[in-house]
Amino acid sequence: FHYGPGGRLHTTWVWREHYSSLLTNHDLMYAWSDDAGRTWHNNVGRRIGAAGEDPVHLDSPGVVVHPIPFNWGMMNNLTQGVDDAGRVHVVLWQNPPDAKGPTENWNDWRYFHYRREPDGRWVQQRLPFAGRRPALLVAPGGDLLLAFAGGDDLRYRGHDTGGPLEIARATAASGWTDWNVVFRSEALFDGEPRVDQARWRDERVLSVYAQEHPTELGTPSPLRVLDFRP
Protein backbone atom coordinates (compact mmCIF):
# COMPACT_ATOMS: atom_id res chain seq x y z
CA PHE A 1 0.00 0.00 0.00
CA HIS A 2 1.30 3.49 -0.88
CA TYR A 3 -0.38 6.87 -0.91
CA GLY A 4 -0.05 9.00 -4.01
CA PRO A 5 -1.01 12.57 -4.94
CA GLY A 6 -4.37 13.68 -3.60
CA GLY A 7 -4.35 11.07 -0.86
CA ARG A 8 -5.20 8.19 -3.19
CA LEU A 9 -4.18 4.82 -1.75
CA HIS A 10 -2.75 2.31 -4.23
CA THR A 11 -2.19 -1.40 -3.72
CA THR A 12 -0.76 -4.15 -5.91
CA TRP A 13 -0.53 -7.87 -5.23
CA VAL A 14 -0.33 -11.33 -6.76
CA TRP A 15 -2.55 -14.30 -6.01
CA ARG A 16 -1.16 -17.50 -4.45
CA GLU A 17 -3.29 -20.63 -4.70
CA HIS A 18 -1.22 -22.91 -2.44
CA TYR A 19 1.46 -22.18 0.14
CA SER A 20 3.73 -25.06 -0.91
CA SER A 21 4.65 -23.92 -4.41
CA LEU A 22 5.70 -20.64 -6.02
CA LEU A 23 4.27 -22.03 -9.25
CA THR A 24 0.79 -21.34 -7.85
CA ASN A 25 1.42 -17.59 -7.79
CA HIS A 26 -0.20 -15.78 -10.69
CA ASP A 27 -1.22 -12.39 -12.11
CA LEU A 28 -0.34 -8.82 -11.18
CA MET A 29 -3.37 -7.16 -9.59
CA TYR A 30 -4.17 -3.57 -8.67
CA ALA A 31 -6.81 -1.52 -6.87
CA TRP A 32 -7.09 2.00 -5.46
CA SER A 33 -9.05 3.83 -2.78
CA ASP A 34 -9.88 7.49 -2.21
CA ASP A 35 -11.16 7.00 1.35
CA ALA A 36 -8.21 5.36 3.14
CA GLY A 37 -9.23 1.82 2.25
CA ARG A 38 -12.94 1.84 3.06
CA THR A 39 -13.97 1.37 -0.58
CA TRP A 40 -11.91 0.08 -3.48
CA HIS A 41 -11.91 0.59 -7.25
CA ASN A 42 -10.32 -1.31 -10.11
CA ASN A 43 -7.96 0.05 -12.76
CA VAL A 44 -10.73 1.75 -14.75
CA GLY A 45 -12.47 3.22 -11.68
CA ARG A 46 -15.26 0.72 -11.11
CA ARG A 47 -16.14 0.16 -7.43
CA ILE A 48 -15.22 -3.44 -6.59
CA GLY A 49 -15.21 -3.71 -2.81
CA ALA A 50 -15.85 -2.22 0.61
CA ALA A 51 -14.17 -2.98 3.92
CA GLY A 52 -16.19 -5.25 6.18
CA GLU A 53 -18.98 -5.95 3.72
CA ASP A 54 -17.70 -6.66 0.18
CA PRO A 55 -14.08 -7.84 0.13
CA VAL A 56 -12.01 -7.73 -3.04
CA HIS A 57 -11.42 -11.29 -4.28
CA LEU A 58 -9.88 -13.27 -7.10
CA ASP A 59 -12.84 -12.77 -9.40
CA SER A 60 -13.37 -9.06 -8.70
CA PRO A 61 -13.75 -7.44 -12.13
CA GLY A 62 -10.75 -5.63 -13.58
CA VAL A 63 -8.25 -6.35 -10.80
CA VAL A 64 -5.85 -8.25 -13.07
CA VAL A 65 -3.76 -5.62 -14.83
CA HIS A 66 -1.04 -7.91 -16.22
CA PRO A 67 -1.68 -11.65 -16.66
CA ILE A 68 1.07 -13.98 -15.40
CA PRO A 69 0.09 -17.62 -15.81
CA PHE A 70 -0.68 -20.02 -13.00
CA ASN A 71 1.94 -22.82 -12.88
CA TRP A 72 4.62 -20.57 -14.43
CA GLY A 73 6.84 -19.26 -11.63
CA MET A 74 7.04 -15.98 -9.74
CA MET A 75 7.72 -14.68 -6.24
CA ASN A 76 4.61 -13.71 -4.30
CA ASN A 77 6.35 -10.77 -2.63
CA LEU A 78 6.50 -7.69 -4.83
CA THR A 79 7.69 -4.15 -4.19
CA GLN A 80 5.93 -0.95 -5.24
CA GLY A 81 5.99 2.84 -4.97
CA VAL A 82 4.08 5.85 -6.28
CA ASP A 83 5.76 8.87 -7.85
CA ASP A 84 4.82 12.56 -7.73
CA ALA A 85 2.70 12.26 -10.88
CA GLY A 86 0.66 9.38 -9.44
CA ARG A 87 2.35 6.66 -11.48
CA VAL A 88 2.41 3.31 -9.69
CA HIS A 89 5.72 1.45 -10.03
CA VAL A 90 6.05 -2.26 -9.28
CA VAL A 91 9.00 -4.62 -9.54
CA LEU A 92 8.32 -8.36 -9.73
CA TRP A 93 10.78 -11.25 -9.59
CA GLN A 94 9.41 -13.82 -12.01
CA ASN A 95 10.00 -16.43 -14.66
CA PRO A 96 10.30 -14.45 -17.93
CA PRO A 97 7.39 -14.64 -20.40
CA ASP A 98 9.75 -16.04 -23.07
CA ALA A 99 11.15 -18.82 -20.85
CA LYS A 100 11.15 -22.38 -22.20
CA GLY A 101 8.68 -23.44 -19.55
CA PRO A 102 7.63 -23.12 -15.91
CA THR A 103 10.31 -23.21 -13.24
CA GLU A 104 10.86 -22.64 -9.53
CA ASN A 105 14.61 -22.19 -10.08
CA TRP A 106 15.17 -18.63 -8.89
CA ASN A 107 18.37 -18.38 -10.93
CA ASP A 108 16.24 -18.44 -14.07
CA TRP A 109 13.95 -15.64 -12.90
CA ARG A 110 14.37 -11.97 -13.77
CA TYR A 111 13.18 -8.57 -12.55
CA PHE A 112 10.36 -6.83 -14.39
CA HIS A 113 9.35 -3.22 -13.86
CA TYR A 114 5.64 -2.53 -14.31
CA ARG A 115 4.25 0.97 -14.15
CA ARG A 116 0.77 2.42 -14.31
CA GLU A 117 0.49 5.66 -16.24
CA PRO A 118 -2.00 8.33 -15.06
CA ASP A 119 -4.38 7.28 -17.87
CA GLY A 120 -4.52 3.74 -16.45
CA ARG A 121 -2.24 2.15 -19.06
CA TRP A 122 0.27 -0.41 -17.74
CA VAL A 123 3.78 -0.74 -19.20
CA GLN A 124 6.12 -3.71 -18.69
CA GLN A 125 9.93 -3.61 -18.91
CA ARG A 126 12.52 -6.31 -18.22
CA LEU A 127 15.47 -5.06 -16.18
CA PRO A 128 19.07 -5.78 -17.27
CA PHE A 129 20.04 -7.42 -13.96
CA ALA A 130 18.57 -9.83 -11.43
CA GLY A 131 18.80 -10.65 -7.76
CA ARG A 132 16.78 -11.81 -4.78
CA ARG A 133 13.64 -10.13 -3.44
CA PRO A 134 14.19 -6.41 -4.10
CA ALA A 135 13.02 -3.21 -2.40
CA LEU A 136 11.86 -0.28 -4.54
CA LEU A 137 12.18 3.38 -3.52
CA VAL A 138 10.80 6.40 -5.35
CA ALA A 139 12.77 9.66 -5.19
CA PRO A 140 11.30 13.15 -5.56
CA GLY A 141 10.89 13.80 -9.27
CA GLY A 142 10.22 10.14 -10.00
CA ASP A 143 13.68 8.58 -10.18
CA LEU A 144 13.67 4.98 -8.92
CA LEU A 145 16.10 3.08 -6.73
CA LEU A 146 16.15 -0.68 -6.28
CA ALA A 147 18.07 -2.37 -3.44
CA PHE A 148 18.70 -6.11 -3.57
CA ALA A 149 21.19 -8.90 -2.94
CA GLY A 150 22.72 -10.21 -6.15
CA GLY A 151 25.25 -12.96 -6.78
CA ASP A 152 25.73 -16.01 -8.94
CA ASP A 153 23.34 -18.22 -6.94
CA LEU A 154 20.05 -16.56 -6.04
CA ARG A 155 18.71 -19.60 -4.19
CA TYR A 156 19.18 -18.99 -0.48
CA ARG A 157 16.88 -21.33 1.43
CA GLY A 158 19.01 -23.89 3.20
CA HIS A 159 22.24 -23.32 1.31
CA ASP A 160 22.88 -19.57 1.18
CA THR A 161 26.18 -18.75 -0.51
CA GLY A 162 25.72 -15.01 0.03
CA GLY A 163 25.65 -12.19 -2.47
CA PRO A 164 26.73 -8.56 -2.77
CA LEU A 165 24.38 -5.76 -1.81
CA GLU A 166 23.48 -3.90 -4.99
CA ILE A 167 21.65 -0.65 -5.64
CA ALA A 168 20.31 0.18 -9.09
CA ARG A 169 18.86 3.43 -10.39
CA ALA A 170 16.62 4.59 -13.24
CA THR A 171 15.72 8.18 -14.07
CA ALA A 172 12.29 9.58 -14.83
CA ALA A 173 13.89 11.74 -17.55
CA SER A 174 14.77 8.58 -19.50
CA GLY A 175 11.32 7.08 -19.06
CA TRP A 176 12.98 4.57 -16.69
CA THR A 177 14.90 2.99 -19.57
CA ASP A 178 18.40 3.65 -18.16
CA TRP A 179 18.45 1.13 -15.31
CA ASN A 180 21.98 0.45 -14.11
CA VAL A 181 23.70 -0.75 -10.94
CA VAL A 182 25.31 2.23 -9.20
CA PHE A 183 26.64 0.40 -6.11
CA ARG A 184 27.84 -3.13 -5.48
CA SER A 185 29.37 -4.12 -2.14
CA GLU A 186 32.58 -6.09 -1.78
CA ALA A 187 31.15 -7.90 1.25
CA LEU A 188 28.63 -10.73 0.79
CA PHE A 189 25.30 -10.76 2.63
CA ASP A 190 22.81 -13.53 3.37
CA GLY A 191 19.06 -13.62 2.89
CA GLU A 192 17.18 -10.50 1.90
CA PRO A 193 18.56 -7.08 2.90
CA ARG A 194 15.81 -4.94 4.44
CA VAL A 195 15.22 -1.28 3.60
CA ASP A 196 13.95 1.24 6.17
CA GLN A 197 11.01 2.71 4.26
CA ALA A 198 10.17 5.22 7.01
CA ARG A 199 13.69 6.65 7.05
CA TRP A 200 13.61 7.02 3.29
CA ARG A 201 10.28 8.83 3.51
CA ASP A 202 11.27 11.14 6.36
CA GLU A 203 15.00 11.71 5.81
CA ARG A 204 15.71 10.58 2.23
CA VAL A 205 18.34 8.20 3.54
CA LEU A 206 18.49 4.77 1.92
CA SER A 207 19.17 2.67 5.01
CA VAL A 208 19.74 -1.05 4.46
CA TYR A 209 19.88 -3.70 7.20
CA ALA A 210 21.71 -6.87 6.24
CA GLN A 211 23.65 -9.79 7.70
CA GLU A 212 27.15 -10.55 6.43
CA HIS A 213 27.78 -14.00 5.05
CA PRO A 214 29.60 -16.08 7.71
CA THR A 215 33.14 -17.23 7.12
CA GLU A 216 32.04 -20.72 8.14
CA LEU A 217 28.57 -22.26 7.97
CA GLY A 218 26.76 -22.07 11.30
CA THR A 219 29.01 -19.45 12.88
CA PRO A 220 27.85 -15.95 13.92
CA SER A 221 28.28 -13.07 11.48
CA PRO A 222 27.89 -9.28 11.84
CA LEU A 223 24.64 -7.44 11.30
CA ARG A 224 25.21 -4.24 9.32
CA VAL A 225 23.29 -1.05 8.66
CA LEU A 226 24.47 0.67 5.47
CA ASP A 227 23.29 4.23 4.86
CA PHE A 228 23.30 5.97 1.47
CA ARG A 229 22.30 9.49 0.50
CA PRO A 230 21.48 9.33 -3.20
C-alpha positions as CSV (number, residue, x, y, z in Angstrom):
1,F,0.0,0.0,0.0
2,H,1.3,3.5,-0.9
3,Y,-0.4,6.9,-0.9
4,G,0.0,9.0,-4.0
5,P,-1.0,12.6,-4.9
6,G,-4.4,13.7,-3.6
7,G,-4.3,11.1,-0.9
8,R,-5.2,8.2,-3.2
9,L,-4.2,4.8,-1.8
10,H,-2.8,2.3,-4.2
11,T,-2.2,-1.4,-3.7
12,T,-0.8,-4.2,-5.9
13,W,-0.5,-7.9,-5.2
14,V,-0.3,-11.3,-6.8
15,W,-2.5,-14.3,-6.0
16,R,-1.2,-17.5,-4.5
17,E,-3.3,-20.6,-4.7
18,H,-1.2,-22.9,-2.4
19,Y,1.5,-22.2,0.1
20,S,3.7,-25.1,-0.9
21,S,4.7,-23.9,-4.4
22,L,5.7,-20.6,-6.0
23,L,4.3,-22.0,-9.3
24,T,0.8,-21.3,-7.8
25,N,1.4,-17.6,-7.8
26,H,-0.2,-15.8,-10.7
27,D,-1.2,-12.4,-12.1
28,L,-0.3,-8.8,-11.2
29,M,-3.4,-7.2,-9.6
30,Y,-4.2,-3.6,-8.7
31,A,-6.8,-1.5,-6.9
32,W,-7.1,2.0,-5.5
33,S,-9.0,3.8,-2.8
34,D,-9.9,7.5,-2.2
35,D,-11.2,7.0,1.3
36,A,-8.2,5.4,3.1
37,G,-9.2,1.8,2.3
38,R,-12.9,1.8,3.1
39,T,-14.0,1.4,-0.6
40,W,-11.9,0.1,-3.5
41,H,-11.9,0.6,-7.2
42,N,-10.3,-1.3,-10.1
43,N,-8.0,0.0,-12.8
44,V,-10.7,1.7,-14.7
45,G,-12.5,3.2,-11.7
46,R,-15.3,0.7,-11.1
47,R,-16.1,0.2,-7.4
48,I,-15.2,-3.4,-6.6
49,G,-15.2,-3.7,-2.8
50,A,-15.9,-2.2,0.6
51,A,-14.2,-3.0,3.9
52,G,-16.2,-5.3,6.2
53,E,-19.0,-6.0,3.7
54,D,-17.7,-6.7,0.2
55,P,-14.1,-7.8,0.1
56,V,-12.0,-7.7,-3.0
57,H,-11.4,-11.3,-4.3
58,L,-9.9,-13.3,-7.1
59,D,-12.8,-12.8,-9.4
60,S,-13.4,-9.1,-8.7
61,P,-13.7,-7.4,-12.1
62,G,-10.8,-5.6,-13.6
63,V,-8.2,-6.4,-10.8
64,V,-5.8,-8.3,-13.1
65,V,-3.8,-5.6,-14.8
66,H,-1.0,-7.9,-16.2
67,P,-1.7,-11.6,-16.7
68,I,1.1,-14.0,-15.4
69,P,0.1,-17.6,-15.8
70,F,-0.7,-20.0,-13.0
71,N,1.9,-22.8,-12.9
72,W,4.6,-20.6,-14.4
73,G,6.8,-19.3,-11.6
74,M,7.0,-16.0,-9.7
75,M,7.7,-14.7,-6.2
76,N,4.6,-13.7,-4.3
77,N,6.3,-10.8,-2.6
78,L,6.5,-7.7,-4.8
79,T,7.7,-4.1,-4.2
80,Q,5.9,-1.0,-5.2
81,G,6.0,2.8,-5.0
82,V,4.1,5.9,-6.3
83,D,5.8,8.9,-7.9
84,D,4.8,12.6,-7.7
85,A,2.7,12.3,-10.9
86,G,0.7,9.4,-9.4
87,R,2.3,6.7,-11.5
88,V,2.4,3.3,-9.7
89,H,5.7,1.5,-10.0
90,V,6.0,-2.3,-9.3
91,V,9.0,-4.6,-9.5
92,L,8.3,-8.4,-9.7
93,W,10.8,-11.3,-9.6
94,Q,9.4,-13.8,-12.0
95,N,10.0,-16.4,-14.7
96,P,10.3,-14.5,-17.9
97,P,7.4,-14.6,-20.4
98,D,9.7,-16.0,-23.1
99,A,11.1,-18.8,-20.8
100,K,11.1,-22.4,-22.2
101,G,8.7,-23.4,-19.5
102,P,7.6,-23.1,-15.9
103,T,10.3,-23.2,-13.2
104,E,10.9,-22.6,-9.5
105,N,14.6,-22.2,-10.1
106,W,15.2,-18.6,-8.9
107,N,18.4,-18.4,-10.9
108,D,16.2,-18.4,-14.1
109,W,14.0,-15.6,-12.9
110,R,14.4,-12.0,-13.8
111,Y,13.2,-8.6,-12.5
112,F,10.4,-6.8,-14.4
113,H,9.4,-3.2,-13.9
114,Y,5.6,-2.5,-14.3
115,R,4.2,1.0,-14.2
116,R,0.8,2.4,-14.3
117,E,0.5,5.7,-16.2
118,P,-2.0,8.3,-15.1
119,D,-4.4,7.3,-17.9
120,G,-4.5,3.7,-16.4
121,R,-2.2,2.2,-19.1
122,W,0.3,-0.4,-17.7
123,V,3.8,-0.7,-19.2
124,Q,6.1,-3.7,-18.7
125,Q,9.9,-3.6,-18.9
126,R,12.5,-6.3,-18.2
127,L,15.5,-5.1,-16.2
128,P,19.1,-5.8,-17.3
129,F,20.0,-7.4,-14.0
130,A,18.6,-9.8,-11.4
131,G,18.8,-10.7,-7.8
132,R,16.8,-11.8,-4.8
133,R,13.6,-10.1,-3.4
134,P,14.2,-6.4,-4.1
135,A,13.0,-3.2,-2.4
136,L,11.9,-0.3,-4.5
137,L,12.2,3.4,-3.5
138,V,10.8,6.4,-5.4
139,A,12.8,9.7,-5.2
140,P,11.3,13.2,-5.6
141,G,10.9,13.8,-9.3
142,G,10.2,10.1,-10.0
143,D,13.7,8.6,-10.2
144,L,13.7,5.0,-8.9
145,L,16.1,3.1,-6.7
146,L,16.2,-0.7,-6.3
147,A,18.1,-2.4,-3.4
148,F,18.7,-6.1,-3.6
149,A,21.2,-8.9,-2.9
150,G,22.7,-10.2,-6.1
151,G,25.2,-13.0,-6.8
152,D,25.7,-16.0,-8.9
153,D,23.3,-18.2,-6.9
154,L,20.0,-16.6,-6.0
155,R,18.7,-19.6,-4.2
156,Y,19.2,-19.0,-0.5
157,R,16.9,-21.3,1.4
158,G,19.0,-23.9,3.2
159,H,22.2,-23.3,1.3
160,D,22.9,-19.6,1.2
161,T,26.2,-18.8,-0.5
162,G,25.7,-15.0,0.0
163,G,25.7,-12.2,-2.5
164,P,26.7,-8.6,-2.8
165,L,24.4,-5.8,-1.8
166,E,23.5,-3.9,-5.0
167,I,21.6,-0.6,-5.6
168,A,20.3,0.2,-9.1
169,R,18.9,3.4,-10.4
170,A,16.6,4.6,-13.2
171,T,15.7,8.2,-14.1
172,A,12.3,9.6,-14.8
173,A,13.9,11.7,-17.5
174,S,14.8,8.6,-19.5
175,G,11.3,7.1,-19.1
176,W,13.0,4.6,-16.7
177,T,14.9,3.0,-19.6
178,D,18.4,3.6,-18.2
179,W,18.4,1.1,-15.3
180,N,22.0,0.4,-14.1
181,V,23.7,-0.8,-10.9
182,V,25.3,2.2,-9.2
183,F,26.6,0.4,-6.1
184,R,27.8,-3.1,-5.5
185,S,29.4,-4.1,-2.1
186,E,32.6,-6.1,-1.8
187,A,31.1,-7.9,1.2
188,L,28.6,-10.7,0.8
189,F,25.3,-10.8,2.6
190,D,22.8,-13.5,3.4
191,G,19.1,-13.6,2.9
192,E,17.2,-10.5,1.9
193,P,18.6,-7.1,2.9
194,R,15.8,-4.9,4.4
195,V,15.2,-1.3,3.6
196,D,13.9,1.2,6.2
197,Q,11.0,2.7,4.3
198,A,10.2,5.2,7.0
199,R,13.7,6.6,7.1
200,W,13.6,7.0,3.3
201,R,10.3,8.8,3.5
202,D,11.3,11.1,6.4
203,E,15.0,11.7,5.8
204,R,15.7,10.6,2.2
205,V,18.3,8.2,3.5
206,L,18.5,4.8,1.9
207,S,19.2,2.7,5.0
208,V,19.7,-1.1,4.5
209,Y,19.9,-3.7,7.2
210,A,21.7,-6.9,6.2
211,Q,23.7,-9.8,7.7
212,E,27.1,-10.5,6.4
213,H,27.8,-14.0,5.1
214,P,29.6,-16.1,7.7
215,T,33.1,-17.2,7.1
216,E,32.0,-20.7,8.1
217,L,28.6,-22.3,8.0
218,G,26.8,-22.1,11.3
219,T,29.0,-19.5,12.9
220,P,27.9,-16.0,13.9
221,S,28.3,-13.1,11.5
222,P,27.9,-9.3,11.8
223,L,24.6,-7.4,11.3
224,R,25.2,-4.2,9.3
225,V,23.3,-1.0,8.7
226,L,24.5,0.7,5.5
227,D,23.3,4.2,4.9
228,F,23.3,6.0,1.5
229,R,22.3,9.5,0.5
230,P,21.5,9.3,-3.2
